[in-house]
């Protein structure tokens, strides 16, 4: 959906309908945040599968993942819309080309908080999960090598 909204964004912004442009910008923002949220959930799942292998039963795990994956971006979008729906709009880059318009976030502060900071937090989470998984794999490998040396003796 992110790709579909992104590819039709320029065409839809050429209609010069503020409501349509706000809707497209909100959808683009939502699907972008949802894609990154699902990426973060994948790293959490990776962590649970490789580090917390035993005794990890999470009741209604898929339901909780879906609520987080689709709900957290919705909360961010709702907060931005409650503060001011005019944060979304049509950003024209060139007056001569009507297809150079793009519906997106108009305020830099809102962009940096609701996109850049959000992605940065997910990047830090994914990095932490990745390092934890690598350390776990390394410790399992070193324990296996020690056992094999003991058995050889």
N, C-alpha and C positions, 0 to 999 in steps of 0.2 A: 504493500500500500504506500510505503514511503516513496518508492520509485514512481508509482503511478501519479501521486499527487505532485511530486517534484517535476515530472515530465509535462504535466498539464498546467502547471502553475503559470507559466508565462502566457500561455494562450488564454487562460481564464482571467488573468489580470488585464488583458487587453479590452475586456468588456467595460471597464471603468465603473464597476458596480462595487461600492464600498462594502456592502454586506457579503457579497460573494468573495471578495478579496480577504476579508477578515476570516471567513469560514475556511478558505483554502490555506491561509497562513496558520490558523489554529490546527488544522489537520496535519499540515507539514510539520509543525512543531511537535504535535502529539506523537506522530509516527516516528519521528527522529528520536525522541526521548524513549519511546517504547522499544525501539531497536537496541538502544544502549542499555536499557533496563534488562531486557532479555539476555543480553550479552553478560551482564553482571550475574544474573541468575544462573547462567551456564557455568560461570566460574565457581559459584557457590555449590552447584551440583557436582562439579569436578572435585572440589574439596571434600564434599561428603562421601563421594565414591572412592577416593584414593587415600584420604587421611582418616576419616571417621568411618572405617569400613564396617566394624562390628557395632552392634547395639545402636544403630541409627535408624530408628523407625519414627518417621514423622507422619502423624495421622493426617490424611487428606492433603498429601504433599503436592500433588498436581494442582488441586484447587487453590492452595496457598500460593503456589508459583504463578498461577494465572491472575489471582487477585493482585499480587505484587507487580507482575509484569505489565498488566494493563491499568492497574489502579494508581500506582505511584505517578506515572506521567499524567494521568487525568487530574490528580490533585494539584500538580504543578501548573497545568494549564488553567484549571479552575481558579487558582489563586491569582494568576496573571490577569485573567478575564475579570475577576471581581475587583481588582485594583483599578484597571482601566482597559476597556476593550479596544481603545484606540492605540494601544501599544502595537497592535497588529495593523498592517496596512500595505499599501502599494508603494514600493520603493522604486522610483524611476531612475534609471542610470543614463538614459539618452532620450532626448525629446523626439528625435527624428525616427527612431525605430520603436513602434508600439510593442513589439515582442521583447524589448529589453526590460520591460517592467517585470517586477517580481513581488509577489505577496509574501511578506515575511515580517519579522519583528522590527519595528521602527526605532525603538529606543535602545541605545547601546548598553545602558546599565541593565535593563531587563534581559538583553541578549547574554551579557556576561554572567549574570546570576543564574538564569533559567536554562542556559545551554552550556556555556563554557564551564561553569563551576560544577554543574551536574555531571558532565562528561569527565571532568577531572576527578571527582569523587569516585566515579565508577572505574576510572583508570587506576586510581590508587587501590581500590578494593581488588580489582583483577590482578594487579601486581602483587599484592600481599598474598592472595590465594595461590598465585603461580609460584611464588617463592616458597610458601609453605608446602605445596605439593612437591616441588623439587627437593626440598630438604627431607621430606618423608621418603621419597624414592631413593635418595642417597643413603639414608639411614638403613633402609631395608636392604639395599645392595651391600653396604658394609657389613651388616649383620650376617648376611648370607655368605659373604666371603670369609668371615671369621669362622663360621660353622664349617665351611668346606675345608678350611685349614686344619681345624681340630679333628675332623673326620679323617683327613689324610694322615695325620700323626698317629 
